[in-house]
Amino acid sequence: MKKLLSIIMVMAIAASFIYAGGAQEVAPADEDMKLVLLVKSLGNGFFEAVADGGQEAAGELGNVESIYQGPSSSTAEGQIEIIETLIAQKVDGIAISANDRDALIPVAKKAMKAGIKVISFDSGIASGGRIVDLAPSDEELIGRQQIELIAELCDYKGQVAVVSATSQATNQNAWIEWMKEEIKEPAYKDMELVEVVYGDDASDKSYREAVGLMEKYPELAGIISPTTIGILASAKAIEDEGKKGQVQLTGLGLPSEMKQYIENGTCQQMALWNPVDLGYTSTYILYALATGAVEGNPGDVIDCGRMGDVVIGEDGISIMGTPFVFTAENIAKYAEIF
């Protein structure tokens, strides 16, 4: 009998070690759960608003510490280094806006093997490197809307170009593909998408790329920049080159940064989802996963506070909402918020 008990105890201890190696315990009730928002780079107003949303959600959830981190420049290598550190720190969850869809998969898998819940948002990690990918909106809708907005400004004729972020950015590339599809429609028969350039989400490079487009295409009618840094740099480039009114501008921008350009007509309309909502929703999703409220399977429904229920779809894809269009009539109101 004693021998049997000894065998059972040994098996139990072995099982506990096996479990510990593949999972991480949820933070005790008297400790804050550590949920990280890992963004593309620091110093970006869009992502600072994302951090505000994380703090808001953490305040509502009660036992959550929302941690905001990112590399100094938009590189996959910088994000990988941070994730390695977060694994060592044994955080409970990481929500990542990826600089490279595929490069982050190995380290993200390592984090999940250590028991950390990993999701992506805004710019997704490929399947296998995360549990859920929270898309701010539908890729097709965003891409098609960008062409619609620039067409309205250009009177549906002329050459248009794109100042994107990095060439590896998951979201940017998907939107641009849908822009190319939309501009094939008969309504845009007098329009041409002449080139896509990359500013790497750096203000100076985005500015130079916008200037380069205007020099290369003297008859350029419009620029689309679906990145907050790029649209701001493009607006300044248009004004500095004396092209205001000649080269139209739209894209995805922060109201607080673009207010003056919206009001003076350099950029008459642009779109964006609320980045505060992205940080808020991502934190709620991480919390639900880390507490075991959901497993992250297709069909799972997550209560995301004021954002309502978010449904996990096939391949872990979840949709938050649709972009809002900002104009001179409403920009002042939203510029006070983000």
N, C-alpha and C positions, 0 to 999 in steps of 0.2 A: 504493500500500500504506500509506504514511504517513497519507494522507488517510483511509483506511478505519479505521486504528487510532485516529486522532483522533476520528472519529465515534463509535466504540465507547466510548471513554473518556468522551466528553461524555454519551452515553446512560447509562452506568453511574453517573456522578456525579448526573445528573438523577434517576435511579431511587432513588438513596440518599437524596436530599432528599425525594422523594415518600414514601418509606417512613418517614423520620424524622418527617414531619408527621403520620402517622396511627398511629404506634405508639411505644412507649417501650421501650427495651432493659431486659431483666431485669438486676437488680443484679449486678455482678461477684461472683465467688466470694468475694473478700476483703472485700466490703461486705455489711452486713446489709440484707436486703430489708425495706422499710418497709411494714408492714401496719397499717392504722388501723381501730379500732373506734369509730365515730361514733354516740354514743347520743343519746337524746331530750333529756336534760339532765343536768347534773352535780349531785352531791349526792344521788343516788338510790342506795340500798343495793343494789337489784337490779342496776343497771348497774355498780356497783363490783365486784360478784361476777362480772359478765361480763368485766370487765377482768382479774380474776384468772385466768379461763380462758384469755384471750389470752396472758397471760404464761406460763402452763403450757405451752401449745402451742408458743410461741416457743422455750422452753427445750428442748423435744423436737426441734424442727425444726433448731435449731442456728444458722442464718444469718439469723434473723428478728428484727427489732425490732418489738414490738407497741406501738402508740401508742394511747392512750386519750384521746378528745376528745368534747366536747359543748358545746352552748350553755348559758348560765346559766338559761334558761327554755325550756319545751317549745314552741318555735316553728319553723316551716319556714324562716323568714327567718334565724334563727340558724344553722341547719344549712347553708343555702345559702352563707352567708358563710364558714363553715369549709371547705366543699368547694372554694370558689374558692381559698382559701389553700393547700389540699392539692394542687390542680392545679399551682399555681405552684411548690410544693416538689417536685413530681415523685415523689410516693410511688408505691409499686407496686400497692397495693390498698386499697380502702375497703369496710368492711362497715357498713351503715347501718341503724339502727332508726329508721324514718321518722316524723316528726311529721305529715306530710301525704303521702298516697299519690301524688298527682299533681303537687304543687308542686315536688317535687325532680327530676322527670324531665328538664327542660332542663339543669340543671347536672350531673346524673349522666351525661347523654349527652355533655356537654362533657368530662367526666373520662374517659369511655371512649374518646372520639375522641383524647384525648391519650395513650392507651395504658394508662390505669389500669384495673385490673379492679375492677368495682363489683358488690357483692352487697347484698342486704338481709336482715335477720334480725329476728325478734320482731314487728316491725311493718313490713310490706312496702312497697316501692315498686312502682308499677304496671309492667306489662310494657312494655319499651322503655327503662326507666330503670335496669335492672340485668341481670346475666347469670343469677344464681341468687337465689331467695328462700328462705331457710331458715326454715321454720315450726317453732316449738318443738313443736307438736303439731298434730293435725287440728282445724280450726276447729269442725267439727260436734261432735266429741267434747268439746271444751272447753266449748262453749256448753251442750250437753245436760247435761254433768256438773255445771255450776253450778246448774242447776235441780234436779237430783237431790239435790245436797248441801243446798240450802236447804229442799227439801221434807221431807227426813228430819228436819231440825231443827224445822220448823214443823208436823210431824205431818200434812203434805199438806193444809193448809188455811190460808186467810187471804190478806191482801194482801202482796205483796212489791214491792220497788223496786230500782233499780240506781243505784249511784254509779260512773260511768265516769270515764275520763280525759278526753281532748279529744274533741270531736265529730267531728274529722277522723281520729282514730286508726284505721288500717286494721284492726288486730287486734281492738280493742274492738268496733267496729261489726259485724264478722263474727260474733263470739261472741254479741253481743246478738241478732242476727237468729236464730241457732240457739236461743237461750234462748226466744225468742218462738215458735219452732216446737215446741220440746219441751213447753212449758207447755200446748199445745193437746191433748196426749195425755190419754186418759181418766183416768189415774192422778192428774191434777192438776185435776180438774173443780171442786174446792172452793178452788182457788187463783187469784189474779189478779195479773198484772204491771201495776201501776198507773202507773209512771212511770220514765223514765230521766233522770237529771240528770248534769251534767258538772262535775267538780272541777278539770279542766285539769291534773291531776297536781301540784297545789299543795296542801300540807297544810291551809292555812287555808281555802281555798275548798272543798275536799272535806269538811272538818269542818262548815262552814256549810251545805253542801248536804245532808249527812246529818241535821243538826239540823232543817233545813227540811222534810225528808220526814217526820220524826217529828211535827212540829207540824201539817203539812198532813193527815196520815193518822193520827189518834189510835189506830186499831186496826191499825196496821202490824205485820205479823208477822215480817217479815224484810228484811234488806238484803243484796244481792249487790254486791260491789265487786271487779271483776276487774282490779285495779291495786294494786300494792304500797303506794303512797302513800295511795290511797283507802281501802283496807281498814283501814290503821292509823289514819287519821283518823276513820273510821266507828266503830271500836272505842272510841276515846276519847269520841266524841260520845254513843254509847249509854250509857257509864258516867256521863258528866257529866249526862246527862238522866235518870238513874235508871231506865233502861229495860233494864238487864241482866236476862236471863231472860224479858223480855216481847218485845223485838225481837231476833230471832236474826240472826246474821251469818255469812256465808261469802264466799269470793272467792279471789283469787290473792294470796298474801302471802309475805313472807320469814320463815322460821322464827325467825331471830335477832331480828327486830323484833316478831313477834307472839307470842312465847313466853309472856309473862305473860298475854295475853288468851286464849290457848288453854288454859293451865293453870287460869285462874280461871273459865273457862266463858263468857266474853263472846262468844268465837268458838270454838265447839266443834270445828269442822272446816273446813279450807280446802285448797286444792290449789295446786300450782306445779310446773313443771319446774325443773331445776337451772340457774340462770343461769350458773354456772361452765361447764357443758357447752355453753351457747350460745356463749360467747366462744371456747371451745376449738374447737368444731366450725367456727365461722365462720372462724377463723384457718387451719385446715387447708384449708378450701375455697378461700379466697383464695390460699393458697400453691400449691395444685394448679393454679389458673387462671393465676397469675402466672408459674409455671415452665413452663407449657405442657403439663403432664402430662395435662390434659383441656381441651377447648374450651368445655365448658358446655352440651353438646347433650343432649337427652332420651336417657336410657339410659346416660349416662356414670356411672361408678362411682368415687367418691373415697374413698380410704383416710383415715379420720379418727381415726387412733390408737386410743385406748382406747374411742372411741365406735363403732368398727367402720366398715363401709362405708355411705356415704350415696349414694343413687341420685338423680340428677337426673331429675325427671319432666317432664311436659308443661308448657310455659310457664315452665320453669326452677324449678318448685316442688319443694322437697325437705322431707321430714319428719324431724325429729330423734327424737321420742319422745312419750310420753303423760304427762299430769300425775299427780303423786303426791299422795295425800291425807295431810295432817298432822292428828294428833289429840293429845290429852294423853298418850297412850301412847308416842308417838315424837318429839314436838316437841323435847325436850331434846337428843336425839342430833343432830338436824339443825341446831339453833340454833347448835351449835358450829362448823358448817361454813360456813353462809351465812345 
